[in-house]
Amino acid sequence: MTVRSPLFRKLLFAAALLIAVALGTADVLLTRYTAEREHSLAQRELAQSLRLIVREVTSAPPPNLQQWAEDTDRKLGSRVTVIDRAGVVLADSRHDPETMENHQARPEVRAALSGQTGSAVRRSATLDIDFLYYAAPVELPGNPGAVLRLAMPLEQVGASIAAVRLLILKASGFAALLAFALAYVIARNVTGRVRRMEAYATELVNADYSGTLSAEADDELGSVARSLRAMADHFRAMLARLAQESARREAILSGMVEGVLAVDHNLRITFYNEAFTRSIRARAQSSEGLSVLQVIRDPDLRRLLSGVIAGETAARERISPLHADGHIFEVQAAPLNEQGVVGAIATFHDITELERLERVRKDFVANISHELRTPLAAIQGYAETLLDGALEDPANNRKFLEIIVAHTIRLTNLATDLLTLSEIEAERLQTPAEKLSAVELARDALQMVESQARERHVQVFLGASEDVHILGHKARLERALANLLLNGINYNYPGGEVRVDVRRVDSTVRISVSDDGIGIAFTDISRIFERFYRVDKARSRQTGGTGLGLSIVRNTVERSGGSVTVESELGKGSVFTLTFPAG
């Protein structure tokens, strides 16, 4: 509401005060002017009356002066006083002259005694009334140099002044009402314009606000309104650019795999993305304003960020937070200057997989070196023995050659398994998956290992089976099943059994390979699918195993969309189960 506006009240109060001061000053000045004018008129009237009665007083005999004065008073309505040269009152129309004091000191009397006219306004000591006095010299018979004085009570002048002043007050009041009404309209108009500009400026903080400011008059407020409209256009353009940049930044940061964290100089979070929360698996929910230590307690990260803020230089460090489930991050931190205060921004690159691959590579190099060293050393040793003369020894030369051939076959198997595993992991097989009968697959795999089973006196056979189908590559899956069967044969006792079962469970097909062999210790089960890992190293080498068979099984099954599990008990045998989606 306009009346409640502080600006409206201030403008109206200032206008009212200005009107009151102006009209009050005008009233005082006009009243003073009226009083002076009334006094001047009264003085001229007294002067004119005095000139008219001068002839009468000069012709009046001295004994009759008192009677003349009283008659003249009744005729003129003014007090008449006659004073001799010595200041003694000879006659007075309104008081006994015998009782009156000497008037020689009166200012108007002194002026008249000096030959001039004189006037004065004062309170009469005799009558205790304010009078306007006017005196002039007069020549009386037998009393030359006398003074004739007329006096008019100021009550008459005051009545005239009061009447005029009443008119002035009425006019001033009417003018004040008009001026106040005009001030009200102007103040309301100015306040309304200011309020419209204020509302417009307030709405500008809303980026979606599309309103405009109406045209204003060509004055100072109009100039402000035009400047505000220009600023609004610039502000909207700036907000649009900021919104676009913010949306672009949010999209980039949200799509980043790397976590991003920004902190102030007190190591309190000012910004983070979702990847940061997911990657570090924070103790507490990440939130702006929280300390870094409340979210991720890692002294290395705190030291890194503190160093970057203190030194204002970028730094890099690898960290492994306690709550990140063993993940390793390479953190790249750089100083971030926000409004003159130096903070830091850090990018978290998850290098866990790279570290794992590096360890696998190192382990692979070590394992392959170890696997190659033994057969190569044996081949070299027996070849040198033959060259040193054993070639002519008919009792041993054939034996040495057979050993060399056996180790050569082992190297060939190792190379073949490595190539197969490499092709599977690199998905180099270009042939599309085909629909295969799981039972036929099992039978083909059994045929592939029949000779090895007979050599070790182990019975292999197809147990419970259902006519179900899966999708995959026939040669690879046959090789995977054959590897499991060979494991069951090689790690078994003479007279033992290895059985293959095929059945459908809901929407999956399960192929189980079970044996009653030596079994696997519980501590080894979690590692048997690793490359070159052997439960019984001596038995594995005796049977020509490369340590890659189960790794090939797992990779082949997983590339076909399946999974492999194992259940085993030491001394009682093992059960490997391959699970595939039903084809």
LUMVEX-890905 format. One record per residue (C-alpha): x negated, z negated, y negated. Coordinates in pm, whole numbers, padded with zeros to 5 digits, always signed. Example, Ala and Ser with C-alpha at 12.3 -4.5 7.8 and 13.67 -1.06 7.14 Angstrom:
BEGIN
-01230-00780+00450 -01367-00714+00106 
REM end
This chain:
BEGIN
+00000+00000+00000 -00139+00099-00345 -00066-00237-00515 -00280-00418-00257 -00579-00196-00329 -00863-00388-00497 -00956-00078-00695 -00597-00035-00816 -00581-00399-00924 -00916-00373-01103 -00818-00056-01285 -00479-00197-01382 -00629-00528-01491 -00896-00351-01698 -00631-00130-01859 -00405-00430-01931 -00697-00622-02079 -00794-00324-02295 -00434-00280-02411 -00403-00651-02491 -00732-00656-02684 -00647-00338-02874 -00293-00441-02963 -00400-00800-03041 -00672-00674-03272 -00427-00433-03434 -00174-00715-03477 -00429-00942-03641 -00556-00669-03869 -00206-00552-03962 -00091-00909-04021 -00392-00975-04243 -00331-00650-04429 +00037-00736-04471 -00050-01082-04601 -00299-00943-04848 -00050-00677-04953 +00230-00934-04998 -00002-01157-05199 -00101-00862-05413 +00263-00769-05468 +00351-01130-05551 +00056-01146-05793 +00165-00824-05966 +00518-00958-05985 +00394-01281-06145 +00174-01082-06383 +00467-00865-06484 +00695-01164-06529 +00428-01340-06734 +00397-01044-06968 +00771-01048-07021 +00790-01414-07119 +00477-01431-07336 +00678-01340-07648 +00938-01600-07565 +00688-01885-07530 +00512-01796-07854 +00841-01818-08042 +00952-02146-07879 +00894-02458-08093 +00662-02715-07928 +00932-02979-07877 +01138-02727-07682 +00862-02608-07445 +00983-02826-07157 +01338-02697-07187 +01211-02340-07218 +01003-02379-06905 +01295-02507-06703 +01524-02229-06826 +01266-01965-06751 +01214-02110-06398 +01583-02080-06328 +01582-01723-06458 +01267-01605-06276 +01265-01832-05972 +00900-01915-06040 +00740-02238-06153 +00638-02228-06521 +00358-02442-06664 +00218-02453-07020 -00131-02604-07066 -00322-02665-07388 -00686-02584-07449 -00793-02927-07329 -00621-02883-06992 -00334-03115-07073 +00001-03003-06931 +00240-02949-07216 +00540-02839-07006 +00621-02786-06633 +00948-02657-06494 +00932-02861-06172 +00752-03183-06264 +00719-03432-06544 +00421-03312-06751 +00345-03668-06860 +00253-03766-06506 +00049-03459-06422 -00331-03466-06414 -00556-03254-06632 -00560-02890-06520 -00873-02777-06694 -01064-02761-06362 -00812-02534-06194 -00974-02191-06127 -00690-01987-06270 -00680-02216-06578 -01056-02183-06632 -01021-01804-06618 -00736-01809-06871 -00925-02048-07107 -01212-01799-07098 -00976-01530-07228 -00904-01361-06895 -00622-01371-06642 -00674-01578-06329 -00502-01630-05997 -00542-01867-05703 -00371-01974-05383 -00376-02343-05299 -00164-02639-05220 -00012-02812-05519 -00133-03172-05543 +00174-03250-05750 +00445-03096-05530 +00255-03080-05201 +00355-02713-05157 +00139-02400-05119 +00164-02184-05434 +00032-01855-05560 -00079-01922-05919 -00124-01668-06199 -00240-01773-06550 -00308-01592-06878 -00417-01704-07228 -00138-01741-07487 -00127-01833-07859 +00126-02107-07933 +00230-02221-08277 +00002-02506-08375 -00182-02489-08039 -00409-02184-08021 -00596-02103-07695 -00321-02240-07469 -00252-02118-07112 +00076-01994-06964 +00086-02018-06583 +00344-01896-06334 +00348-02008-05968 +00540-01869-05674 +00585-02078-05357 +00411-01909-05062 +00715-01977-04851 +00866-01667-05000 +00550-01464-04929 +00530-01615-04576 +00889-01510-04504 +00804-01153-04598 +00487-01165-04388 +00677-01312-04091 +00937-01038-04110 +00671-00770-04119 +00476-00944-03840 +00789-00953-03622 +00824-00580-03664 +00455-00540-03575 +00498-00754-03262 +00802-00555-03151 +00617-00230-03203 +00310-00368-03024 +00519-00487-02730 +00685-00150-02695 +00349+00026-02723 +00202-00218-02466 +00481-00139-02219 +00428+00235-02260 +00049+00198-02234 +00077-00027-01927 +00316+00216-01758 +00077+00502-01833 -00217+00292-01706 -00021+00213-01389 +00041+00582-01323 -00322+00675-01393 -00458+00384-01184 -00224+00473-00898 -00327+00838-00916 -00700+00751-00922 -00659+00496-00643 -00463+00744-00430 -00734+01006-00470 -01006+00755-00384 -00807+00636-00083 -00767+00994+00042 -01140+01051+00009 -01209+00718+00180 -00979+00805+00472 -01137+01148+00499 -01489+01002+00499 -01387+00740+00759 -01246+01004+00992 -01566+01208+00969 -01735+00981+01225 -01494+01126+01481 -01650+01449+01599 -01308+01581+01704 -01151+01530+01359 -01059+01868+01210 -00872+01756+00897 -00961+01868+00546 -00950+01721+00197 -00695+01870-00042 -00812+02035-00363 -00880+01792-00647 -00873+01821-01026 -01180+01947-01210 -01316+01603-01301 -01569+01353-01165 -01351+01258-00868 -01288+01625-00799 -01663+01683-00801 -01704+01395-00554 -01430+01542-00332 -01596+01884-00331 -01932+01727-00247 -01762+01529+00030 -01609+01846+00175 -01948+02019+00170 -02107+01715+00332 -01830+01711+00594 -01896+02074+00689 -02266+01999+00720 -02192+01679+00910 -01961+01859+01156 -02223+02125+01216 -02485+01856+01271 -02254+01665+01507 -02183+01982+01701 -02556+02046+01737 -02618+01685+01840 -02331+01696+02091 -02465+02019+02235 -02817+01880+02257 -02688+01555+02405 -02480+01741+02664 -02777+01960+02747 -03002+01656+02779 -02749+01472+02994 -02709+01774+03218 -03085+01812+03253 -03143+01444+03319 -02848+01417+03558 -02970+01718+03750 -03324+01588+03773 -03444+01461+04106 -03698+01245+03927 -03590+00915+03781 -03630+00872+03404 -03659+00535+03231 -03703+00456+02860 -03790+00109+02726 -03847-00044+02383 -04150-00244+02269 -04006-00555+02440 -03975-00367+02773 -03596-00364+02748 -03417-00061+02889 -03287+00182+02626 -03209+00474+02858 -03211+00572+03226 -03060+00839+03450 -02877+00811+03779 -03177+00937+03974 -03371+00631+03856 -03106+00391+03988 -03084+00574+04318 -03456+00610+04371 -03571+00256+04297 -03274+00084+04466 -03279-00174+04188 -03218-00545+04245 -02962-00550+03962 -02737-00280+03823 -02936-00086+03565 -02799-00134+03218 -02921-00068+02867 -03056-00386+02707 -03175-00544+03031 -03541-00626+03080 -03728-00400+03321 -03819-00705+03530 -03448-00782+03580 -03400-00439+03737 -03727-00374+03918 -03983-00647+03974 -04308-00462+04000 -04618-00592+03821 -04786-00250+03837 -04496-00085+03651 -04489-00362+03390 -04864-00332+03338 -04838+00046+03310 -04559+00038+03049 -04724-00242+02849 -05051-00051+02843 -04882+00268+02723 -04700+00082+02443 -05012-00109+02336 -05248+00187+02350 -04993+00456+02251 -05147+00689+02511 -05000+00845+02824 -05091+00702+03165 -05018+00764+03532 -05004+00534+03830 -04866+00517+04185 -04635+00230+04265 -04430+00116+04562 -04154-00125+04446 -04055-00399+04688 -03688-00296+04693 -03749+00080+04726 -03752+00077+05108 -04115+00182+05127 -04080+00472+04886 -04387+00562+04685 -04359+00688+04327 -04605+00853+04096 -04506+00723+03755 -04600+00928+03449 -04554+00718+03132 -04591+00822+02768 -04532+00647+02433 -04189+00694+02273 -04154+00642+01899 -03800+00546+01799 -03739+00468+01431 -04097+00357+01379 -04102+00128+01685 -04319+00234+01977 -04161+00215+02323 -04232+00408+02641 -04066+00668+02862 -04153+00697+03229 -04079+00964+03489 -04062+00857+03854 -04173+01126+04100 -04089+01031+04459 -04398+01130+04658 -04297+00944+04974 -04254+01266+05171 -04582+01404+05037 -04759+01085+05142 -04595+01103+05482 -04698+01466+05526 -05049+01378+05420 -05063+01104+05680 -04917+01342+05940 -05179+01600+05848 -05458+01347+05879 -05319+01216+06206 -05275+01572+06333 -05633+01663+06247 -05758+01348+06414 -05538+01397+06722 -05610+01768+06765 -05981+01699+06724 -05956+01434+06991 -05749+01656+07221 -05991+01946+07185 -06305+01740+07215 -06252+01633+07580 -06184+01976+07742 -06442+02149+07527 -06704+01890+07615 -06618+01926+07984 -06632+02305+07969 -06964+02293+07782 -07110+02038+08021 -07016+02219+08341 -07118+02557+08198 -07461+02421+08106 -07491+02267+08453 -07417+02601+08611 -07670+02771+08386 -07929+02509+08473 -07916+02609+08841 -07589+02480+08983 -07465+02838+08985 -07687+02895+09291 -07554+02577+09456 -07279+02699+09694 -07162+02343+09753 -07074+02273+09385 -07058+02597+09187 -06699+02672+09283 -06595+02314+09209 -06754+02332+08863 -06582+02662+08790 -06246+02520+08897 -06296+02229+08656 -06381+02474+08379 -06066+02676+08456 -05853+02359+08460 -05976+02255+08115 -05932+02611+07989 -05569+02604+08109 -05526+02271+07930 -05659+02424+07607 -05427+02722+07654 -05127+02491+07705 -05226+02292+07398 -05252+02606+07185 -04920+02735+07321 -04742+02405+07247 -04890+02391+06896 -04776+02747+06827 -04429+02677+06964 -04397+02358+06756 -04521+02537+06444 -04268+02819+06489 -03984+02572+06540 -04071+02364+06234 -04121+02673+06019 -03796+02828+06156 -03971+03156+06218 -03736+03249+06498 -03528+03530+06353 -03284+03582+06642 -02936+03442+06571 -02793+03152+06771 -02585+03254+07070 -02310+03093+07271 -02465+02945+07585 -02325+02785+07899 -02471+02436+07916 -02452+02435+08298 -02635+02769+08328 -02895+02640+08084 -02951+02334+08302 -02980+02543+08620 -03238+02776+08465 -03445+02480+08350 -03430+02329+08700 -03560+02655+08849 -03852+02651+08601 -03980+02314+08732 -03908+02349+09103 -04271+02415+09197 -04402+02113+09001 -04131+01895+09161 -04233+02005+09512 -04600+01937+09439 -04520+01578+09332 -04253+01527+09600 -03982+01461+09343 -03625+01583+09392 -03460+01757+09095 -03092+01853+09098 -02779+01914+08888 -02540+01622+08894 -02196+01601+08729 -02126+01912+08531 -01847+02067+08322 -01813+02426+08213 -01888+02375+07842 -02071+02586+07584 -02310+02522+07297 -02473+02736+07026 -02849+02784+07026 -03149+02990+07134 -03165+03019+07511 -03543+03033+07558 -03607+02738+07329 -03341+02517+07480 -03457+02603+07835 -03810+02503+07732 -03682+02176+07583 -03489+02089+07903 -03788+02189+08115 -04013+01955+07912 -03774+01665+07977 -03761+01753+08349 -04141+01773+08367 -04167+01433+08201 -03929+01294+08463 -04137+01456+08739 -04484+01366+08610 -04395+01003+08531 -04223+00938+08863 -04308+00814+09207 -04330+01033+09519 -03980+01054+09662 -03823+00995+09324 -03530+01181+09165 -03463+01364+08839 -03100+01453+08766 -02930+01665+08500 -02569+01588+08396 -02355+01807+08167 -02028+01678+08023 -01804+01709+07718 -01733+01402+07505 -01468+01466+07238 -01603+01758+07028 -01960+01728+07156 -02154+01837+07463 -02399+01593+07618 -02681+01698+07852 -02849+01398+08016 -03180+01404+08201 -03230+01083+08401 -03507+00973+08636 -03599+00665+08838 -03966+00676+08747 -04202+00434+08575 -03992+00400+08260 -04104+00339+07902 -04189+00006+07742 -03952-00100+07461 -04240-00107+07210 -04318+00259+07278 -03966+00404+07261 -03966+00440+06880 -04284+00655+06891 -04250+00878+07195 -04133+01177+06986 -04445+01169+06768 -04707+01438+06817 -04984+01354+07066 -04832+01014+07142 -04864+00921+07509 -04721+00619+07686 -04968+00650+07976 -05269+00843+07846 -05453+00857+08180 -05151+00993+08373 -05074+01242+08094 -05418+01399+08108 -05416+01405+08487 -05090+01604+08481 -05216+01838+08211 -04985+01706+07940 -05059+01788+07575 -04864+01506+07412 -04643+01760+07229 -04362+01806+07482 -04117+01548+07343 -04196+01650+06983 -04098+02008+07081 -03778+01873+07241 -03672+01682+06930 -03747+01969+06686 -03571+02224+06909 -03257+02011+06949 -03238+01922+06579 -03280+02288+06475 -02980+02364+06699 -02769+02104+06514 -02801+01839+06785 -02975+01507+06840 -03173+01338+07114 -03167+00974+07222 -03346+00782+07495 -03268+00474+07700 -03540+00334+07923 -03648+00024+08108 -04000-00027+08232 -04020+00023+08610 -03662+00149+08643 -03665+00492+08481 -03539+00669+08169 -03235+00863+08046 -03276+01129+07773 -02948+01251+07622 -02916+01571+07421 -02597+01588+07211 -02473+01920+07065 -02158+02032+06884 -01927+02204+07132 -01954+02583+07097 
REM end
